[in-house]
């Protein structure tokens, strides 16, 4: 399933243009970026209304406040520089 959304980038500097089974297309400050759920798995099972509630977080990041997810704009431009690495906490039980 693919959902095509209206481009409201004239009113804000970040918007979701499209959502499909692999990820979403974002418009951020006039540039379009495809964000794969493989890169941002926290958005995969989120409600569409929560994904659409995206906003600028300062001048260098975007955030989904309902999902407690934020991304630096630089990570959208150069995802290869931002590998997903989970660090274990000493409090984790093995």
C-alpha positions in Angstrom: 0.0 0.0 0.0 1.2 3.5 -0.8 -0.2 6.7 0.5 0.4 9.9 -1.5 0.0 13.0 0.7 -0.4 16.7 -0.2 2.8 18.6 -0.3 2.4 21.3 2.4 6.1 22.4 2.2 4.9 25.9 1.3 3.7 26.3 4.9 6.4 24.4 6.8 10.0 23.4 6.1 9.3 19.6 6.7 6.5 17.4 5.4 5.8 13.8 4.6 5.1 13.5 0.9 4.5 9.7 0.6 4.4 6.6 2.8 4.7 3.0 1.5 5.8 -0.4 2.8 9.5 0.3 2.5 9.6 3.8 4.1 8.6 7.4 3.5 9.5 10.3 1.3 10.2 13.5 3.3 10.6 17.0 2.0 13.0 18.9 4.3 13.9 22.5 3.6 13.1 22.1 -0.1 15.0 18.8 -0.6 13.3 15.4 -0.9 14.7 12.3 1.0 13.5 8.7 1.0 13.8 7.4 4.6 13.8 3.6 4.6 12.4 1.7 7.6 15.6 -0.2 7.6 17.4 3.0 8.6 14.7 4.3 10.9 12.8 1.2 12.2 11.0 3.2 14.9 8.7 4.6 12.3 7.7 1.2 10.7 4.8 0.4 13.0 3.8 3.9 13.9 0.3 5.2 13.3 0.1 7.3 10.1 -1.2 10.3 12.1 2.0 10.1 14.3 4.3 9.9 11.3 2.6 12.9 9.7 3.2 14.9 12.9 6.8 15.8 11.9 8.4 19.2 12.6 11.7 21.0 12.6 13.7 20.8 15.7 16.0 23.8 15.5 17.7 24.3 12.2 19.6 21.1 11.9 17.1 18.3 12.8 13.6 17.1 12.4 11.5 15.3 15.0 8.4 13.2 15.5 7.3 14.3 19.0 4.6 11.7 19.5 7.2 8.9 18.7 10.2 10.4 20.5 12.2 10.2 17.3 14.6 12.8 15.9 17.0 12.8 13.0 19.7 15.2 12.0 19.2 16.6 8.6 22.9 15.8 7.8 22.0 12.1 8.4 19.4 12.4 5.6 21.9 13.9 3.2 24.7 11.4 4.1 23.2 8.2 5.6 26.5 6.4 5.1 28.1 8.6 7.8 25.5 7.6 10.4 25.4 3.9 10.8 22.8 2.5 13.2 24.7 1.1 16.2 23.1 0.0 19.4 25.4 0.3 22.5 24.5 -2.0 25.4 24.1 -0.4 28.8 26.0 -1.9 31.7 22.5 -2.3 33.3 21.3 -4.7 30.6 20.9 -8.2 31.7 22.6 -10.8 29.6 
